[in-house]
């Protein structure tokens, strides 16, 4: 195991998990963030934990299913500091080709061992008594999914990090990497530098710029997501809701979080909204058609997040071939995968293991 300092750049959900798992193993860790912990995509994340139908091929599904298990492990490790809302998800689609596609997806995931099954209207009302689904073509219930407040998770891991003696520095914007003989020896922030035996880049959309300083290509694409956050409400739903035009959840504090159509790639079905406020209010109006309890509810805030989206929409994780002590962690499905990636990254960094699960997602696939 390296006795040198490991510097993790980025204090979002992925960076916090990697730093936590390294520190838990006794490593000397420093975590830095340009603004503050969670200030990027993390605090603007919906926080859905799943291995549902966009997760294919089979290897990527397996990775995400292990990600779900990772949250159950992390919840146990952190005790009362972290509360995951386990309750599954209910999804439905309009009649037509979308219904056939949902049935096919459910069947495929069942064959892979996922706890999901088709349901009828009566079952929707049993699971979600306050929902008005209207006419639909097909619906399903995925039992073991959940939701988490990603900021709560970051804060819980930060407390553990500090107790383990790790450094947490912010605002601390990395402006350069110091290289010697093809390896990173320090990060630079203005006039100051921080020596490192290993550098982990887990700083979201800033990764390509910093990786390029070491001659490493990390290919991301634009992907924005708007979420509407209401003021606290009486209990309306206790699981993730995936309707044709909106998705929503209710947090433990009563706030309802609503987004537009769930898509794997950038933007929404109609493209990235040009004006978050106007778009967010429209989404809340549409949500009230599905969840009548939202009619007239006040909007507390509307967030526009820049999601970490690799060009092929799969994670980028592992040491860079051309800079062997630079570790990249650019996560799509970042929330679902965070505890697992933290655990596996610690194995690769501290034990020099090469985890087979991560082989399809190495940074080298983008190099010429």
C-alpha positions in Angstrom: 0.0 0.0 0.0 1.3 3.4 -0.9 2.4 5.5 2.1 2.4 8.7 0.0 -0.5 11.2 0.2 -3.4 10.4 -2.2 -5.0 13.6 -3.4 -8.7 13.4 -4.5 -9.7 16.3 -6.6 -13.5 16.8 -6.3 -15.7 16.5 -3.3 -18.9 15.3 -4.9 -20.5 12.0 -4.3 -17.9 10.0 -6.3 -14.8 11.9 -4.9 -16.2 11.7 -1.3 -16.8 7.9 -1.7 -13.3 7.3 -3.0 -11.7 9.4 -0.3 -13.8 7.7 2.4 -12.9 4.2 1.2 -9.2 5.1 1.0 -9.2 6.7 4.5 -11.1 3.7 5.9 -8.2 1.5 4.8 -5.7 3.8 6.6 -4.4 5.7 3.6 -3.1 9.3 3.9 -5.8 11.3 2.0 -6.4 14.9 1.1 -9.6 15.9 -0.7 -9.9 19.3 -2.4 -12.8 21.0 -4.2 -12.9 24.2 -6.2 -16.0 25.5 -4.5 -17.3 23.3 -1.6 -18.3 19.7 -1.1 -21.1 18.7 -3.4 -21.3 22.0 -5.2 -21.3 20.5 -8.7 -23.6 17.8 -10.1 -24.1 16.2 -6.6 -26.3 18.8 -5.0 -28.4 18.9 -8.2 -28.9 15.2 -8.5 -32.2 13.4 -8.3 -30.5 10.7 -6.3 -32.2 7.6 -7.8 -30.4 4.3 -6.9 -31.2 1.8 -9.6 -30.2 -0.8 -12.2 -33.2 -0.3 -14.3 -33.9 -0.5 -18.0 -31.3 1.9 -19.4 -28.6 -0.2 -17.7 -27.4 -2.5 -20.4 -25.6 -4.5 -21.7 -25.4 -7.1 -19.1 -22.0 -6.1 -17.7 -23.2 -2.5 -17.1 -26.4 -3.8 -15.4 -24.4 -6.1 -13.2 -22.2 -3.1 -12.2 -25.3 -1.0 -11.2 -26.9 -3.9 -9.3 -23.7 -4.1 -7.3 -24.0 -0.4 -6.9 -27.4 -0.9 -5.2 -25.8 -3.4 -2.8 -23.1 -0.9 -2.2 -25.6 1.6 -0.8 -27.0 -1.0 1.6 -23.4 -1.7 2.8 -22.6 2.0 3.2 -25.9 2.7 5.0 -24.9 0.0 7.5 -21.3 1.3 7.9 -22.4 4.9 8.5 -25.2 3.9 10.8 -27.7 6.6 11.6 -25.7 9.2 9.7 -27.1 8.1 6.4 -30.7 7.2 5.5 -31.6 5.7 2.2 -35.2 5.7 1.2 -35.8 2.1 0.1 -39.2 1.6 -1.5 -38.5 0.8 -5.1 -39.8 2.6 -8.2 -43.1 2.5 -10.0 -43.0 3.3 -13.8 -45.6 3.4 -16.4 -45.8 4.4 -20.1 -48.6 5.4 -22.6 -50.2 2.8 -24.8 -48.4 2.0 -28.1 -44.8 1.0 -28.9 -43.6 2.4 -25.5 -45.7 -0.2 -23.7 -44.2 -3.0 -25.7 -40.7 -1.7 -25.1 -41.4 -1.6 -21.3 -42.7 -5.1 -21.3 -39.6 -6.3 -23.2 -37.3 -4.4 -20.8 -39.0 -5.9 -17.8 -38.6 -9.4 -19.2 -35.0 -8.9 -20.0 -34.2 -7.6 -16.5 -36.1 -10.5 -15.0 -34.0 -12.9 -16.9 -31.0 -11.1 -15.5 -32.4 -11.6 -12.0 -33.7 -8.1 -11.3 -36.6 -7.8 -8.9 -39.1 -6.1 -11.3 -42.5 -7.1 -12.5 -45.5 -5.8 -14.5 -48.4 -4.4 -12.5 -51.9 -3.2 -13.2 -53.9 -0.2 -12.2 -55.0 -1.6 -8.9 -51.4 -2.4 -7.9 -50.4 1.2 -8.8 -53.0 2.6 -6.5 -51.9 0.2 -3.7 -48.3 1.3 -4.0 -49.1 4.9 -4.7 -52.5 5.8 -3.3 -52.1 9.5 -4.0 -51.2 9.1 -7.7 -53.5 9.6 -10.7 -51.8 7.7 -13.5 -54.6 8.1 -16.0 -54.7 5.7 -19.0 -51.5 3.8 -19.5 -50.2 1.0 -21.7 -47.9 -0.9 -19.3 -46.5 -0.4 -15.8 -44.0 -2.0 -13.6 -42.7 -2.1 -10.0 -38.9 -2.5 -9.4 -38.8 -3.5 -5.8 -35.2 -3.0 -4.6 -34.5 0.5 -5.9 -34.2 3.5 -3.7 -33.4 7.2 -3.4 -30.9 9.2 -1.4 -30.2 12.8 -0.7 -26.7 12.9 -2.2 -25.6 15.8 -0.1 -26.5 14.0 3.1 -24.4 11.1 1.9 -21.4 13.5 1.1 -21.7 15.1 4.6 -21.8 11.7 6.3 -18.7 10.6 4.5 -16.9 13.9 5.2 -17.5 13.4 8.9 -15.9 10.0 8.7 -13.0 11.4 6.6 -12.2 14.1 9.1 -12.4 11.6 12.0 -9.8 9.5 10.1 -7.5 12.5 9.9 -7.9 13.3 6.2 -7.5 16.8 4.9 -10.5 18.5 3.3 -9.7 21.8 1.5 -12.1 24.2 -0.2 -12.4 26.5 -2.0 -9.3 25.1 -3.5 -9.3 25.2 -7.3 -6.7 23.1 -9.0 -5.0 25.2 -11.7 -2.3 22.7 -12.7 -0.6 19.4 -12.3 3.1 19.1 -11.7 4.6 16.2 -13.7 8.0 14.5 -13.5 9.0 11.6 -15.7 5.4 11.0 -16.8 3.9 10.9 -13.3 2.0 13.5 -11.3 3.9 14.6 -8.3 1.7 17.5 -7.1 -1.4 19.5 -7.8 -1.2 23.2 -8.0 -3.7 25.8 -6.8 -2.5 29.2 -7.8 0.8 29.8 -6.0 0.4 26.8 -3.7 1.0 23.1 -4.4 0.1 19.8 -2.7 2.4 16.9 -3.2 0.9 13.6 -4.1 1.8 9.9 -4.7 -1.5 9.4 -6.5 -4.0 11.9 -7.8 -7.6 11.0 -8.3 -9.6 13.2 -10.7 -13.3 13.0 -9.6 -14.2 16.6 -10.3 -17.1 16.0 -12.7 -17.1 18.2 -15.8 -13.7 19.7 -14.9 -12.0 16.3 -15.4 -11.2 16.8 -19.1 -9.4 20.0 -18.6 -7.2 18.7 -15.8 -6.6 15.3 -17.4 -5.4 17.0 -20.6 -2.6 18.6 -18.6 -1.2 15.1 -18.2 -1.9 14.2 -21.8 -4.9 12.1 -21.0 -8.1 12.4 -23.0 -11.4 12.2 -21.1 -14.4 12.6 -23.5 -17.5 14.1 -22.0 -20.6 15.6 -23.6 -23.1 18.3 -22.5 -25.9 16.9 -20.3 -28.1 19.2 -18.3 -30.9 18.4 -15.9 -33.5 20.6 -14.3 -35.1 19.7 -11.0 -37.9 21.5 -9.2 -37.8 21.4 -5.4 -41.0 22.2 -3.5 -41.5 23.4 0.0 -42.1 20.6 2.6 -45.4 18.8 2.1 -47.4 16.2 4.0 -46.5 12.6 2.9 -47.6 12.1 -0.7 -45.4 9.3 -2.0 -42.9 6.9 -0.5 -41.1 5.6 -3.6 -39.7 6.9 -6.8 -42.4 7.7 -9.4 -41.5 7.5 -13.2 -44.5 8.8 -15.2 -44.4 9.3 -19.0 -43.5 13.0 -18.8 -42.1 13.5 -15.2 -40.3 11.7 -12.5 -40.5 12.6 -8.8 -39.7 11.5 -5.3 -40.4 12.9 -1.8 -37.5 13.4 0.6 -37.6 12.6 4.3 -38.0 16.3 5.0 -41.2 16.4 3.0 -39.8 18.2 0.0 -40.9 16.8 -3.4 -38.3 16.8 -6.1 -39.6 16.7 -9.7 -37.8 16.4 -13.0 -38.8 15.9 -16.7 -38.7 12.7 -18.7 -36.0 10.3 -17.6 -33.5 9.9 -20.4 -30.0 8.2 -20.6 -28.4 11.0 -22.5 -28.4 14.8 -22.5 -31.3 17.1 -21.9 -34.9 16.0 -22.0 -37.1 14.5 -24.7 -37.6 18.0 -26.1 -34.0 19.0 -25.7 -32.2 20.9 -22.9 -34.5 23.7 -21.6 -33.2 27.1 -22.4 -34.6 28.7 -19.3 -34.7 26.6 -16.1 -37.3 28.7 -14.2 -39.9 28.6 -17.0 -39.3 25.0 -17.8 -39.3 24.0 -14.1 -42.7 25.6 -13.5 -44.1 23.8 -16.5 -42.8 20.5 -15.2 -44.4 21.1 -11.8 -47.7 21.8 -13.5 -47.4 18.5 -15.4 -46.5 16.7 -12.2 -49.6 18.0 -10.5 -51.7 16.1 -13.2 -50.0 12.9 -11.9 -49.8 13.8 -8.2 -52.7 16.1 -7.5 -51.4 16.9 -4.1 -48.8 19.2 -5.8 -51.5 21.6 -7.1 -50.8 25.1 -5.8 -47.6 24.0 -4.0 -44.9 26.6 -3.7 -41.6 26.2 -5.5 -38.7 26.5 -3.1 -36.0 26.4 -5.8 -35.2 25.2 -9.3 -31.8 23.7 -10.0 -29.9 23.3 -13.3 -27.2 20.6 -13.0 -24.4 19.8 -15.5 -24.3 16.0 -15.3 -21.1 14.1 -15.8 -21.8 12.3 -19.1 -19.1 10.4 -21.0 -19.6 10.5 -24.8 -20.6 6.8 -24.8 -22.7 7.2 -21.6 -20.6 4.7 -19.7 -18.3 5.3 -16.7 -14.7 6.3 -17.2 -12.7 4.8 -14.3 -9.1 3.6 -13.7 -5.5 4.6 -14.0 -4.4 6.5 -17.1 -2.1 4.4 -19.3 0.1 7.4 -20.1 0.3 8.7 -16.5 0.2 5.7 -14.3 -0.5 7.4 -11.0 -3.4 9.5 -12.3 -6.7 7.8 -11.5 -9.8 9.0 -13.4 -13.4 8.6 -12.1 -16.0 10.2 -14.4 -19.2 8.6 -13.5 -22.5 8.3 -15.4 -24.9 6.7 -12.9 -22.7 8.5 -10.4 -25.1 8.2 -7.5 -26.0 4.6 -8.0 -22.3 3.6 -8.5 -20.6 5.8 -5.9 -20.2 3.4 -2.9 -19.1 0.6 -5.3 -16.6 2.7 -7.2 -15.2 4.0 -3.9 -14.6 0.4 -2.8 -13.1 -0.8 -6.1 -10.9 2.3 -6.6 -9.4 1.7 -3.1 -8.5 -1.8 -4.2 -6.9 -0.6 -7.4 -5.0 2.3 -5.7 -3.9 0.6 -2.5 -3.5 -3.0 -3.5 -2.5 -2.5 -7.2 -5.4 -4.8 -8.1 -6.9 -4.6 -11.5 -10.6 -5.2 -11.0 -12.2 -7.1 -13.8 -15.6 -5.4 -13.4 -14.1 -2.1 -14.4 -12.3 -3.3 -17.6 -14.9 -2.1 -20.0 -14.7 1.4 -18.6 -11.0 2.3 -18.7 -9.8 5.7 -19.8 -7.7 4.1 -22.6 -10.8 3.5 -24.8 -10.7 7.2 -25.8 -7.0 7.3 -26.7 -6.0 7.2 -30.3 
